[in-house]
Amino acid sequence: MKNEFFSQEVWEQAWRERGDAVLSKMKQAGISPVNAFDHKAKTFNEQSFSEEGKKRSRRILNWIEDQGVSFHQASVLDIGAASGVFSVPFAEQGAHVTAVESSLPLVKLLEENTKPFTDNQVNIVPEPFENIDVQARGWNQAFDLVFASMCPVIYNWESVEKIIQCAKQYCYISMPAGAAENSLANEIWPLISDKPHTSKPAEVAYLMHLLFLKGYSYESLVTRELKTTEVSAEVAMQEMISWFRGQGLAEDTRKMKVVADYLEQAYPAGKVVIHQGGRFAKVLIRLQDEKMYSRN
């Protein structure tokens, strides 16, 4: 009897079916991956470039550097660059960055945040990575490091192959390693549903197992990260609308009234404190020097 645990085809098909189901669910909920972050671009940018946000980015880049990766004079492809949360520190360390971002509100913020860099050190590509022909664009093995952090473009093995195709030396991918944690959602869920909130499977399990089965060399790290933000009741309401959509729930009038009443009662000052985060996986794939890195 064939052991499916070691079958690349079985795992590829399982991830493809899972990815198709997620995309279908998003479509039914009216969510477009290209525009999913449009409404929260300003808030995301403020959080990313706050002191806490910059420290978080620095920790991730430090981990990559600890594996022997140098950013100075490196060519970096940042997929899903958002407002430059990583493109900016890459450029600050001397990298030449190609930043791909499809959300126009985020692109505008990215342009603003990268203004200090001259001589085309940061090249912005304002289009979905899914629509880019890697071969025609001349991106085949064109970048020392390809970087895709928490990017919705990854939904099956084929999308991972396209990302790896662009890399010459290293490819970094980070993904959730469990259900997203949101303290406000935990408070509100019992008010709108009599069913327990079940965790979703983490797609990173497909990624790491297929990398293993296909013979790649890589380092991986799984951590639990949380951040605390204080937002207005209006922003909190938008957060919950997005959360409803992500859970496949329609934002009907009853649910919206329940949320609005709860926010008014629980946070009368109009400021809502939210703790959010979860477990996250980071994977650095080695495409040239595949042996264990040594600082000596």
Steps between C-alpha positions, in 0.01 A plus 500: 500500500637839402589728790331828406695689766802483269313571176576839346196469272262437789628799697496728196141402422393541862647852513348587161156395621547689827616813315211485253256469792651803676490712183140394434404591856662841463320558170165406653568744783577776250873510581754554222858408600619794290295753698461323834720751685381820330277608787768451766800637306543811715467312830732223379761756396487679836538173688781376273710812550428546870788419735346161577445430129857591406636279779288211369638547148852524635465170688399323179787649299740414782389136483562493124844659546579243770470236227780667303299725267649844427271778376775743397500537121263202475214494250176440691153424366243594766168336407200659670711794612203689652614849600866400522516338842794289376593675175609808698737317741636292210586823315641658816749214513608557141284252311350571158132424545225412256176544695186333364169624644149488352303715747498857364457665846804304620691584182452872569633457853787288365593779258498751786706280733767428236546861382832537690659230282643623171653346186215250468609318812136404555305409187124475562292258291131588564334181382405155634788254504256237371474692171874530442665279239833424671674389181381794290588748775855364519457400864605136465768449772553878489500583872745411776210487745129460433297608801128421550375581849140410587405538135160373377658413164604165655207260481641183338833341404490652150505850653802402711682372191441833326651685797801267520551537123592866553770423759869451434630434852230522766124499530323609820135416561296564813145379562259453791567182697156491658177691541520877532448626853286809554380595846207708370382214277516268802282744694243533223480144364275363782259789436445412134530121494402205718769285337860473624759683293713233333860550390591489132776271369828681445617490138863527610483127580460432127789734418749351744411139423525551124834681538619192691361252246644690204851507647543869580744624762342744742489643850167549675375673813156506662421762763196656665477875452244741646451873463272743680326785320254767609251602232179698474162327517457569128828326413411213735172458316686478168737246655203284596341533155825375346515223758142394422591478133809297578283255695255476210229682696270753340506842670122524541319778685451292814869418537600861437258622768629241748857616438410870516306455826783298653765756407289781645444314827845345545702800376297812587801727445508396134851350520527125448808304607562192284758228559568310179754266349556126512759241404709578193746293298809635325682295238828589329571281196862461386541464124880517460706434811285228657721399787451615858611860547797567728607844623861383513 
